[in-house]
Amino acid sequence: MRIYKVNIEHADHGLNYTSTQVAARNFEEAVSKAKKKLEHRESVESVELIAVADD
């Protein structure tokens, strides 16, 4: 399992950014999980690997 930091862009608030952490097996799963949490007019700006744990 890996921990990813996902930066989210908020278009309605002057292009402000927030970040959240997502646990996933790979990059694609992390992006998918992050997209499920998005609200109206938000998008994934970047994804960064933070930590890796052995399975």
Secondary structure, DSSP 8 states (H G I E B T S, - for coil): -EEEEEEEEEGGGTSEEEEEEEEESSHHHHHHHHHHT--TTEEEEEEEEEEE---
